[in-house]
Amino acid sequence: MTTLFSDLNPPPRLLMGPGPVGVDPRVLRAMSMPMLGQFDPAFTAYMNETMELIRQLYRTKNKWSLLIDGTARAGVEAILVSIISPGDKVLVPSFGRFGFLLAEISKRCGGDVVTIERDWGTVFTPDEIEAAIKQHKPRVLAVVHGDTSTTMAQPLDQIGAICRKHDVLLYTDATASLGGMNVAIDAWQVDAASSGLQKCLSGPPGSSPITLNERIVEVVKRRRHVEGGIRPADFVDGDGPVIQSNYFDLGMIMDYWSEMRLNHHTEATSMLYAAREAIRIVLAEGLGECFARHKLASDAITAGLTEVGLKLFGDQTNKMPNVTGVYIPDGVNGDAVRSMMLNDFGIEIGTSFGPLHGRIWRIGTMGYVCRKENVLTCLAALEVCLRQAGFRAGSGTDAALAVYRAAEMPAQKAKAS
C-alpha cells in the first residue's frame, strides 16, 4: 500500500536561535536556477567566481578557496583529515562544545590530541595558548573562532604569529563568525579555515566554504593520491600517508576545482548557486557595513535583555555580535518559555549544551534575520512570555529601540543637511 503525505508546507518561523537562520529570498531564488552539467563551461565559470567571492569573504589571497559539499562539519573534517597524519600531535584549546568537536574529529583522524580548557563563557589569552604550544609541541593547533554554545569569540589576531614562531599549522572553525564579524585570514596568519552558510551568510546548511594557504597545500600534496579509473598515466603519488577519507580528500577535491577538472564528485549544483549568491550579497552590502549591522543588533538586544531584568552570560568583552547568551531567571521554566515563544509567536530561540543546558537561552541575530524589526519583535514576545511565567519583565523593547534610534540619528542629520 502506498503511503502519501501532504505537500511540503513548513510553518512560518522567525529563527532567532544560534542557527540555522532564515534564508535570504535571493538565495532561495538562486537555488531554483536550472541544473548544468558539472563540466559545462558556464558551470565551471560559476565555480571560479565562487572561489573569488570566498577569497574576498575570508580576506585572503589564497588560491585554494572553495566549497566542500556538506554542512559546516564537512569543511572541518575535510581539512583535519587531510592535514592530520596518524600520530601527529594536535592541540585543541576548548572553550565550548565545538572545541570538543574539533578534538573528536582530530582523534578520528589518528591525531594525538591534547585539549586545554577554559570555563564556558571565557576565552584563552595568547600567552595561555603559547604556553600550551611550548609544553605539548603540536603539529596542528585547531581552534574555534566563534563558539555558539557559549556565544564567545576567541581572538585570533596574535595566535597565527605564535603558531608561525613555533612552526605549528593553525586551523580555525569560523562557522559561526564568517560574515558577521571580521575573519582576516591573511592578516592573522591563519593557515586554514572553514565555515558554513547557515548562520551569518543567510544560506541553507549544506555547503562549507573553506580556504587553505600554501603551508596547508604543501602538506596535502605530500599525501596526494588519485583513485583508479581517473588516475592520469603519468601521476606520481605523494610520499606521505594516503588521506583516510576519499570524499574529504582535499588533494582530489583541489584537482576537481583546478584547471585540470579531474573528476572527484558531482558538485552540488544548487548549493553552489546558494553559496555564490549568499556570499555575493554579503560583499555587495560591504563587509564593514555587515559587521556594523551585527554589532548594532548585539548592542540593541543586550540593552533590551538587561532592561527586561535578565543577566547576560559570559565575558561581554569577547561576546560574538551575532548571538547573545542570557541566564534563565530562577523559578522560570526555560523550556516552557521557549515553547511559548514558538507556539504563540512563531519565534525560535535556543537553549545550550552540556553545563549550560537549561541555564541560558541563546538568541541569534544573524545574517538575514539581523534586522531591527526582528530584534524588537523577539524582545516584545520574550517580555510577554516571561510575564506569563511569573517574571516581572521590564520594557526591553523600548531600550533596544533607543539604541537603534541613537544609531539612526547621525544618518538622519546628514540626510537633512
DRENDOGU-222953 format. One record per residue (C-alpha): residue in three letters; x, y, z; residue number from 0. Coordinates in pm, whole numbers, m for minus. Each point is the difference from the previous one (the first is absolute). Layout:
# residues N
aa = ala&east = X&north = Y&up = Z&i = NUM
...
***
This chain:
# residues 417
aa = met&east = 0&north = 0&up = 0&i = 0
aa = thr&east = 138&north = 341&up = m97&i = 1
aa = thr&east = 21&north = 259&up = 275&i = 2
aa = leu&east = m33&north = 357&up = m118&i = 3
aa = phe&east = 60&north = 318&up = 196&i = 4
aa = ser&east = m126&north = 352&up = m53&i = 5
aa = asp&east = 206&north = 248&up = m198&i = 6
aa = leu&east = 292&north = 154&up = 188&i = 7
aa = asn&east = m122&north = 306&up = 189&i = 8
aa = pro&east = 226&north = 93&up = 296&i = 9
aa = pro&east = m155&north = 230&up = 260&i = 10
aa = pro&east = 127&north = 360&up = m13&i = 11
aa = arg&east = 271&north = 59&up = 260&i = 12
aa = leu&east = 222&north = 288&up = 101&i = 13
aa = leu&east = 326&north = m180&up = 76&i = 14
aa = met&east = 171&north = 196&up = 278&i = 15
aa = gly&east = 214&north = m286&up = 128&i = 16
aa = pro&east = 370&north = m73&up = m52&i = 17
aa = gly&east = m60&north = m134&up = m352&i = 18
aa = pro&east = m123&north = m91&up = m247&i = 19
aa = val&east = m169&north = 329&up = m81&i = 20
aa = gly&east = m248&north = 112&up = m262&i = 21
aa = val&east = 139&north = m20&up = m352&i = 22
aa = asp&east = 17&north = 319&up = m205&i = 23
aa = pro&east = m269&north = m24&up = m274&i = 24
aa = arg&east = 264&north = 83&up = m260&i = 25
aa = val&east = 188&north = m315&up = 103&i = 26
aa = leu&east = m317&north = m209&up = m27&i = 27
aa = arg&east = m56&north = 145&up = m345&i = 28
aa = ala&east = 356&north = m87&up = m102&i = 29
aa = met&east = m57&north = m360&up = 114&i = 30
aa = ser&east = m289&north = m30&up = m244&i = 31
aa = met&east = 222&north = 69&up = m302&i = 32
aa = pro&east = 33&north = m279&up = m262&i = 33
aa = met&east = 245&north = m286&up = 33&i = 34
aa = leu&east = 319&north = 0&up = m205&i = 35
aa = gly&east = 246&north = m277&up = m68&i = 36
aa = gln&east = 294&north = 7&up = 239&i = 37
aa = phe&east = 247&north = 64&up = m284&i = 38
aa = asp&east = m217&north = 241&up = m195&i = 39
aa = pro&east = 212&north = 313&up = m61&i = 40
aa = ala&east = m276&north = 213&up = 149&i = 41
aa = phe&east = 4&north = m208&up = 318&i = 42
aa = thr&east = 378&north = m11&up = 38&i = 43
aa = ala&east = m6&north = 378&up = m44&i = 44
aa = tyr&east = m239&north = 17&up = 298&i = 45
aa = met&east = 244&north = m217&up = 195&i = 46
aa = asn&east = 282&north = 245&up = m75&i = 47
aa = glu&east = m219&north = 296&up = 95&i = 48
aa = thr&east = m90&north = m168&up = 326&i = 49
aa = met&east = 369&north = m51&up = 81&i = 50
aa = glu&east = 66&north = 372&up = m49&i = 51
aa = leu&east = m299&north = 93&up = 217&i = 52
aa = ile&east = 124&north = m232&up = 276&i = 53
aa = arg&east = 343&north = 165&up = m11&i = 54
aa = gln&east = m156&north = 342&up = 52&i = 55
aa = leu&east = m221&north = m126&up = 281&i = 56
aa = tyr&east = 295&north = m153&up = 188&i = 57
aa = arg&east = 221&north = 301&up = m80&i = 58
aa = thr&east = 265&north = m219&up = m157&i = 59
aa = lys&east = 194&north = m46&up = m321&i = 60
aa = asn&east = 1&north = m379&up = 42&i = 61
aa = lys&east = m42&north = m169&up = m336&i = 62
aa = trp&east = m164&north = m299&up = 162&i = 63
aa = ser&east = m322&north = 153&up = 125&i = 64
aa = leu&east = m289&north = m226&up = m95&i = 65
aa = leu&east = m307&north = m192&up = 114&i = 66
aa = ile&east = m29&north = m336&up = 171&i = 67
aa = asp&east = m333&north = m169&up = m70&i = 68
aa = gly&east = m157&north = m59&up = 340&i = 69
aa = thr&east = m90&north = 197&up = 310&i = 70
aa = ala&east = 253&north = 206&up = 192&i = 71
aa = arg&east = 131&north = m315&up = 166&i = 72
aa = ala&east = 97&north = m134&up = m342&i = 73
aa = gly&east = 243&north = 290&up = m41&i = 74
aa = val&east = 145&north = m65&up = 345&i = 75
aa = glu&east = 52&north = m367&up = m75&i = 76
aa = ala&east = 139&north = 53&up = m351&i = 77
aa = ile&east = 274&north = 226&up = 134&i = 78
aa = leu&east = 85&north = m203&up = 308&i = 79
aa = val&east = 4&north = m342&up = m170&i = 80
aa = ser&east = 219&north = 142&up = m278&i = 81
aa = ile&east = 261&north = 166&up = 223&i = 82
aa = ile&east = 14&north = m232&up = 302&i = 83
aa = ser&east = 206&north = m313&up = m61&i = 84
aa = pro&east = m26&north = m284&up = 251&i = 85
aa = gly&east = 207&north = 86&up = 305&i = 86
aa = asp&east = 15&north = 376&up = m61&i = 87
aa = lys&east = m31&north = 201&up = 320&i = 88
aa = val&east = m308&north = 225&up = m9&i = 89
aa = leu&east = m72&north = 268&up = 259&i = 90
aa = val&east = m363&north = 110&up = 45&i = 91
aa = pro&east = m73&north = 298&up = 227&i = 92
aa = ser&east = m363&north = m68&up = 96&i = 93
aa = phe&east = m231&north = 262&up = 146&i = 94
aa = gly&east = m333&north = m155&up = m102&i = 95
aa = arg&east = m176&north = m291&up = m165&i = 96
aa = phe&east = 161&north = 44&up = m341&i = 97
aa = gly&east = 353&north = m18&up = 138&i = 98
aa = phe&east = m90&north = m350&up = 111&i = 99
aa = leu&east = m120&north = m68&up = m355&i = 100
aa = leu&east = 340&north = 100&up = m143&i = 101
aa = ala&east = 166&north = m234&up = 248&i = 102
aa = glu&east = m240&north = m281&up = m92&i = 103
aa = ile&east = 62&north = 32&up = m373&i = 104
aa = ser&east = 377&north = 36&up = 49&i = 105
aa = lys&east = 7&north = m325&up = 198&i = 106
aa = arg&east = m193&north = m178&up = m273&i = 107
aa = cys&east = 263&north = 126&up = m247&i = 108
aa = gly&east = 265&north = m181&up = 204&i = 109
aa = gly&east = 132&north = 309&up = 173&i = 110
aa = asp&east = 164&north = m6&up = 341&i = 111
aa = val&east = m235&north = 257&up = 150&i = 112
aa = val&east = 64&north = 223&up = 299&i = 113
aa = thr&east = m285&north = 221&up = 122&i = 114
aa = ile&east = 33&north = 303&up = 224&i = 115
aa = glu&east = m319&north = 146&up = 144&i = 116
aa = arg&east = m142&north = 327&up = 128&i = 117
aa = asp&east = m325&north = 51&up = 188&i = 118
aa = trp&east = m290&north = 45&up = m242&i = 119
aa = gly&east = m60&north = 372&up = m39&i = 120
aa = thr&east = 372&north = 87&up = m15&i = 121
aa = val&east = 273&north = m29&up = m263&i = 122
aa = phe&east = 376&north = m57&up = m4&i = 123
aa = thr&east = 271&north = 265&up = 14&i = 124
aa = pro&east = 279&north = m21&up = m260&i = 125
aa = asp&east = 246&north = m77&up = 282&i = 126
aa = glu&east = m207&north = m299&up = 111&i = 127
aa = ile&east = m4&north = m142&up = m350&i = 128
aa = glu&east = 371&north = 60&up = m53&i = 129
aa = ala&east = 80&north = m167&up = 333&i = 130
aa = ala&east = m198&north = m307&up = m109&i = 131
aa = ile&east = 179&north = m5&up = m336&i = 132
aa = lys&east = 338&north = 12&up = 174&i = 133
aa = gln&east = m103&north = m280&up = 235&i = 134
aa = his&east = m163&north = m239&up = m250&i = 135
aa = lys&east = 181&north = 90&up = m326&i = 136
aa = pro&east = m295&north = m71&up = m232&i = 137
aa = arg&east = 10&north = m26&up = m378&i = 138
aa = val&east = m348&north = 153&up = m25&i = 139
aa = leu&east = m192&north = 251&up = 210&i = 140
aa = ala&east = m374&north = m35&up = m59&i = 141
aa = val&east = m218&north = 269&up = 154&i = 142
aa = val&east = m355&north = 124&up = m35&i = 143
aa = his&east = m28&north = 370&up = m83&i = 144
aa = gly&east = m356&north = 55&up = 119&i = 145
aa = asp&east = m169&north = m268&up = 211&i = 146
aa = thr&east = m379&north = 39&up = m3&i = 147
aa = ser&east = m37&north = m235&up = 298&i = 148
aa = thr&east = 152&north = 268&up = 223&i = 149
aa = thr&east = m50&north = 308&up = m226&i = 150
aa = met&east = 373&north = 78&up = 38&i = 151
aa = ala&east = 254&north = 89&up = m271&i = 152
aa = gln&east = 365&north = m96&up = 42&i = 153
aa = pro&east = 226&north = 287&up = m117&i = 154
aa = leu&east = 237&north = m132&up = m268&i = 155
aa = asp&east = 196&north = 310&up = m97&i = 156
aa = gln&east = 309&north = m111&up = 197&i = 157
aa = ile&east = m41&north = m378&up = m21&i = 158
aa = gly&east = 121&north = m37&up = m359&i = 159
aa = ala&east = 331&north = 171&up = 72&i = 160
aa = ile&east = 49&north = m225&up = 303&i = 161
aa = cys&east = m63&north = m307&up = m215&i = 162
aa = arg&east = 247&north = 116&up = m267&i = 163
aa = lys&east = 261&north = 63&up = 269&i = 164
aa = his&east = m29&north = m363&up = 115&i = 165
aa = asp&east = m60&north = m153&up = m348&i = 166
aa = val&east = m358&north = m105&up = 80&i = 167
aa = leu&east = m281&north = m15&up = m254&i = 168
aa = leu&east = m301&north = 211&up = 105&i = 169
aa = tyr&east = m350&north = m111&up = m95&i = 170
aa = thr&east = m314&north = 185&up = 114&i = 171
aa = asp&east = m367&north = m83&up = m20&i = 172
aa = ala&east = m172&north = 326&up = m101&i = 173
aa = thr&east = m349&north = m148&up = m44&i = 174
aa = ala&east = m168&north = 239&up = 242&i = 175
aa = ser&east = 203&north = 312&up = m74&i = 176
aa = leu&east = 54&north = 26&up = m378&i = 177
aa = gly&east = m208&north = 283&up = m140&i = 178
aa = gly&east = m98&north = 136&up = 341&i = 179
aa = met&east = 337&north = 111&up = 132&i = 180
aa = asn&east = 349&north = 49&up = m135&i = 181
aa = val&east = 178&north = m316&up = m117&i = 182
aa = ala&east = 333&north = 122&up = m138&i = 183
aa = ile&east = 178&north = m314&up = m114&i = 184
aa = asp&east = 313&north = 157&up = m150&i = 185
aa = ala&east = 46&north = 274&up = 260&i = 186
aa = trp&east = m42&north = m251&up = 284&i = 187
aa = gln&east = 226&north = m261&up = m168&i = 188
aa = val&east = m264&north = m272&up = 18&i = 189
aa = asp&east = 103&north = m298&up = m211&i = 190
aa = ala&east = m343&north = m155&up = m57&i = 191
aa = ala&east = m358&north = 89&up = 84&i = 192
aa = ser&east = m345&north = m140&up = m61&i = 193
aa = ser&east = m354&north = 124&up = 42&i = 194
aa = gly&east = m362&north = m61&up = m99&i = 195
aa = leu&east = m280&north = 193&up = m165&i = 196
aa = gln&east = m273&north = m34&up = 263&i = 197
aa = lys&east = 97&north = 274&up = 241&i = 198
aa = cys&east = 119&north = 351&up = m91&i = 199
aa = leu&east = 5&north = m81&up = m374&i = 200
aa = ser&east = m380&north = m48&up = m7&i = 201
aa = gly&east = 12&north = m320&up = m201&i = 202
aa = pro&east = m115&north = m359&up = 55&i = 203
aa = pro&east = 220&north = m257&up = 171&i = 204
aa = gly&east = 167&north = m228&up = m251&i = 205
aa = ser&east = 310&north = 173&up = m136&i = 206
aa = ser&east = 323&north = 91&up = 176&i = 207
aa = pro&east = 227&north = 281&up = m128&i = 208
aa = ile&east = 363&north = m74&up = 88&i = 209
aa = thr&east = 334&north = 168&up = m66&i = 210
aa = leu&east = 352&north = m147&up = 7&i = 211
aa = asn&east = 336&north = 171&up = m24&i = 212
aa = glu&east = 319&north = m141&up = m151&i = 213
aa = arg&east = 118&north = m149&up = 332&i = 214
aa = ile&east = m309&north = m220&up = 0&i = 215
aa = val&east = 24&north = m72&up = m372&i = 216
aa = glu&east = 355&north = m134&up = 45&i = 217
aa = val&east = m124&north = m243&up = 267&i = 218
aa = val&east = m285&north = m116&up = m225&i = 219
aa = lys&east = 231&north = m45&up = m299&i = 220
aa = arg&east = 224&north = m232&up = 199&i = 221
aa = arg&east = m306&north = m221&up = 56&i = 222
aa = arg&east = m137&north = 36&up = m353&i = 223
aa = his&east = m161&north = m303&up = m159&i = 224
aa = val&east = m243&north = m50&up = m287&i = 225
aa = glu&east = m244&north = m290&up = m11&i = 226
aa = gly&east = 2&north = m261&up = m277&i = 227
aa = gly&east = m216&north = 70&up = m304&i = 228
aa = ile&east = 87&north = 368&up = m17&i = 229
aa = arg&east = 369&north = m23&up = 85&i = 230
aa = pro&east = 221&north = 158&up = m270&i = 231
aa = ala&east = 264&north = m237&up = m140&i = 232
aa = asp&east = 285&north = 228&up = 103&i = 233
aa = phe&east = m130&north = 71&up = 351&i = 234
aa = val&east = 247&north = m42&up = 289&i = 235
aa = asp&east = m131&north = m50&up = 353&i = 236
aa = gly&east = 115&north = 220&up = 284&i = 237
aa = asp&east = 246&north = m153&up = 246&i = 238
aa = gly&east = m228&north = 48&up = 303&i = 239
aa = pro&east = m278&north = m223&up = 135&i = 240
aa = val&east = m317&north = m17&up = m210&i = 241
aa = ile&east = m283&north = 218&up = 132&i = 242
aa = gln&east = m241&north = m235&up = 174&i = 243
aa = ser&east = m320&north = 144&up = m153&i = 244
aa = asn&east = m74&north = m14&up = m370&i = 245
aa = tyr&east = m288&north = 248&up = 10&i = 246
aa = phe&east = 192&north = 253&up = 208&i = 247
aa = asp&east = 339&north = m45&up = m170&i = 248
aa = leu&east = 105&north = 360&up = m59&i = 249
aa = gly&east = 262&north = m101&up = m255&i = 250
aa = met&east = m262&north = m151&up = m230&i = 251
aa = ile&east = m251&north = 276&up = 74&i = 252
aa = met&east = 263&north = 259&up = m97&i = 253
aa = asp&east = 63&north = m188&up = m325&i = 254
aa = tyr&east = m373&north = 25&up = m72&i = 255
aa = trp&east = m10&north = 375&up = 68&i = 256
aa = ser&east = 323&north = 62&up = m192&i = 257
aa = glu&east = 46&north = 49&up = m373&i = 258
aa = met&east = 43&north = m378&up = m23&i = 259
aa = arg&east = m369&north = m57&up = 90&i = 260
aa = leu&east = 96&north = m354&up = 99&i = 261
aa = asn&east = m329&north = m165&up = 94&i = 262
aa = his&east = m38&north = m69&up = 371&i = 263
aa = his&east = m370&north = 46&up = 70&i = 264
aa = thr&east = m300&north = 169&up = m157&i = 265
aa = glu&east = m10&north = 351&up = 140&i = 266
aa = ala&east = m321&north = 82&up = 191&i = 267
aa = thr&east = m127&north = 240&up = m263&i = 268
aa = ser&east = m281&north = 170&up = 191&i = 269
aa = met&east = 219&north = 37&up = 309&i = 270
aa = leu&east = 274&north = 163&up = m208&i = 271
aa = tyr&east = m261&north = 244&up = m131&i = 272
aa = ala&east = m105&north = 64&up = 362&i = 273
aa = ala&east = 354&north = 57&up = 121&i = 274
aa = arg&east = 85&north = 227&up = m291&i = 275
aa = glu&east = m307&north = 217&up = 60&i = 276
aa = ala&east = 25&north = 2&up = 382&i = 277
aa = ile&east = 361&north = 119&up = m10&i = 278
aa = arg&east = m70&north = 244&up = m282&i = 279
aa = ile&east = m275&north = 162&up = 209&i = 280
aa = val&east = 232&north = 48&up = 299&i = 281
aa = leu&east = 271&north = 152&up = m216&i = 282
aa = ala&east = m252&north = 224&up = m178&i = 283
aa = glu&east = m110&north = 139&up = 337&i = 284
aa = gly&east = 367&north = 48&up = 91&i = 285
aa = leu&east = 183&north = m196&up = 267&i = 286
aa = gly&east = 38&north = 304&up = 225&i = 287
aa = glu&east = m370&north = 83&up = m31&i = 288
aa = cys&east = m96&north = m361&up = 64&i = 289
aa = phe&east = 216&north = m16&up = 313&i = 290
aa = ala&east = m147&north = 331&up = 122&i = 291
aa = arg&east = m355&north = m129&up = m50&i = 292
aa = his&east = 74&north = m304&up = 214&i = 293
aa = lys&east = 172&north = 213&up = 265&i = 294
aa = leu&east = m297&north = 238&up = 17&i = 295
aa = ala&east = m241&north = m291&up = 43&i = 296
aa = ser&east = 220&north = m135&up = 278&i = 297
aa = asp&east = 1&north = 338&up = 176&i = 298
aa = ala&east = m377&north = 28&up = m35&i = 299
aa = ile&east = m87&north = m347&up = 120&i = 300
aa = thr&east = 242&north = 6&up = 294&i = 301
aa = ala&east = m143&north = 337&up = 108&i = 302
aa = gly&east = m350&north = m144&up = m36&i = 303
aa = leu&east = 69&north = m319&up = 192&i = 304
aa = thr&east = 164&north = 195&up = 280&i = 305
aa = glu&east = m302&north = 232&up = 24&i = 306
aa = val&east = m230&north = m303&up = 9&i = 307
aa = gly&east = 184&north = m93&up = 319&i = 308
aa = leu&east = 210&north = m289&up = m131&i = 309
aa = lys&east = 369&north = m64&up = 60&i = 310
aa = leu&east = 227&north = m37&up = m302&i = 311
aa = phe&east = 219&north = m310&up = m18&i = 312
aa = gly&east = 377&north = m2&up = m34&i = 313
aa = asp&east = 282&north = 246&up = m50&i = 314
aa = gln&east = m165&north = 278&up = m201&i = 315
aa = thr&east = 339&north = 120&up = m126&i = 316
aa = asn&east = 24&north = m314&up = m213&i = 317
aa = lys&east = m367&north = m50&up = m79&i = 318
aa = met&east = m84&north = m70&up = m365&i = 319
aa = pro&east = m211&north = 275&up = m156&i = 320
aa = asn&east = m238&north = m249&up = m162&i = 321
aa = val&east = m113&north = m210&up = 297&i = 322
aa = thr&east = m76&north = 98&up = 358&i = 323
aa = gly&east = m15&north = m221&up = 308&i = 324
aa = val&east = m225&north = 94&up = 291&i = 325
aa = tyr&east = m68&north = m182&up = 326&i = 326
aa = ile&east = m343&north = m153&up = 50&i = 327
aa = pro&east = m146&north = 165&up = 314&i = 328
aa = asp&east = m39&north = m208&up = 315&i = 329
aa = gly&east = m343&north = m153&up = 22&i = 330
aa = val&east = m64&north = 28&up = m375&i = 331
aa = asn&east = m34&north = m315&up = m211&i = 332
aa = gly&east = 229&north = 79&up = m291&i = 333
aa = asp&east = m140&north = m269&up = m229&i = 334
aa = ala&east = m357&north = 113&up = 69&i = 335
aa = val&east = 89&north = 357&up = m97&i = 336
aa = arg&east = 168&north = m120&up = m320&i = 337
aa = ser&east = m309&north = m206&up = m83&i = 338
aa = met&east = m225&north = 300&up = 55&i = 339
aa = met&east = 225&north = 213&up = m220&i = 340
aa = leu&east = m26&north = m262&up = m275&i = 341
aa = asn&east = m365&north = m98&up = 27&i = 342
aa = asp&east = m155&north = 339&up = 77&i = 343
aa = phe&east = 233&north = 234&up = m189&i = 344
aa = gly&east = 170&north = m223&up = m259&i = 345
aa = ile&east = 345&north = 100&up = 131&i = 346
aa = glu&east = 279&north = m246&up = 69&i = 347
aa = ile&east = 273&north = 73&up = 255&i = 348
aa = gly&east = 256&north = m253&up = 120&i = 349
aa = thr&east = 112&north = m161&up = 321&i = 350
aa = ser&east = 357&north = m133&up = 25&i = 351
aa = phe&east = 204&north = m316&up = 54&i = 352
aa = gly&east = 185&north = m179&up = 277&i = 353
aa = pro&east = 45&north = 205&up = 319&i = 354
aa = leu&east = m209&north = 285&up = m145&i = 355
aa = his&east = m302&north = m207&up = m101&i = 356
aa = gly&east = m306&north = 137&up = 176&i = 357
aa = arg&east = 204&north = 287&up = 149&i = 358
aa = ile&east = 11&north = 246&up = m288&i = 359
aa = trp&east = m192&north = 97&up = m311&i = 360
aa = arg&east = 190&north = 87&up = m316&i = 361
aa = ile&east = m153&north = 263&up = m226&i = 362
aa = gly&east = 143&north = 32&up = m348&i = 363
aa = thr&east = 8&north = 316&up = m210&i = 364
aa = met&east = 164&north = m138&up = m311&i = 365
aa = gly&east = 6&north = 83&up = m366&i = 366
aa = tyr&east = m340&north = 57&up = m159&i = 367
aa = val&east = m167&north = m17&up = 344&i = 368
aa = cys&east = 229&north = 274&up = 135&i = 369
aa = arg&east = m244&north = 288&up = m46&i = 370
aa = lys&east = m157&north = 253&up = 234&i = 371
aa = glu&east = m355&north = m125&up = m38&i = 372
aa = asn&east = 101&north = m355&up = 91&i = 373
aa = val&east = 197&north = 106&up = 308&i = 374
aa = leu&east = m295&north = 206&up = 125&i = 375
aa = thr&east = m254&north = m272&up = m77&i = 376
aa = cys&east = 206&north = m264&up = 182&i = 377
aa = leu&east = 43&north = 219&up = 309&i = 378
aa = ala&east = m368&north = 92&up = 13&i = 379
aa = ala&east = m102&north = m366&up = m21&i = 380
aa = leu&east = 254&north = m101&up = 264&i = 381
aa = glu&east = m132&north = 264&up = 239&i = 382
aa = val&east = m354&north = m137&up = m34&i = 383
aa = cys&east = 114&north = m360&up = 49&i = 384
aa = leu&east = 202&north = 92&up = 308&i = 385
aa = arg&east = m298&north = 177&up = 154&i = 386
aa = gln&east = m213&north = m306&up = m73&i = 387
aa = ala&east = 264&north = m202&up = 186&i = 388
aa = gly&east = m27&north = 227&up = 303&i = 389
aa = phe&east = 308&north = 215&up = m60&i = 390
aa = arg&east = m37&north = 378&up = 29&i = 391
aa = ala&east = 156&north = 107&up = m328&i = 392
aa = gly&east = 100&north = 356&up = m83&i = 393
aa = ser&east = m40&north = 155&up = m343&i = 394
aa = gly&east = 299&north = m130&up = m187&i = 395
aa = thr&east = m165&north = 94&up = m328&i = 396
aa = asp&east = 19&north = 370&up = 89&i = 397
aa = ala&east = 368&north = m33&up = 97&i = 398
aa = ala&east = 89&north = m177&up = m323&i = 399
aa = leu&east = m196&north = 252&up = m205&i = 400
aa = ala&east = 193&north = 280&up = 169&i = 401
aa = val&east = 328&north = m157&up = m113&i = 402
aa = tyr&east = m123&north = m14&up = m359&i = 403
aa = arg&east = m135&north = 355&up = 16&i = 404
aa = ala&east = 336&north = 129&up = 127&i = 405
aa = ala&east = 179&north = m177&up = m285&i = 406
aa = glu&east = m241&north = 139&up = m258&i = 407
aa = met&east = 30&north = 364&up = 112&i = 408
aa = pro&east = 336&north = 79&up = m168&i = 409
aa = ala&east = m125&north = m136&up = m329&i = 410
aa = gln&east = m322&north = 196&up = 26&i = 411
aa = lys&east = 190&north = 322&up = 77&i = 412
aa = ala&east = 234&north = m57&up = m294&i = 413
aa = lys&east = m295&north = m61&up = m229&i = 414
aa = ala&east = m175&north = 316&up = 121&i = 415
aa = ser&east = 307&north = 213&up = m63&i = 416
***
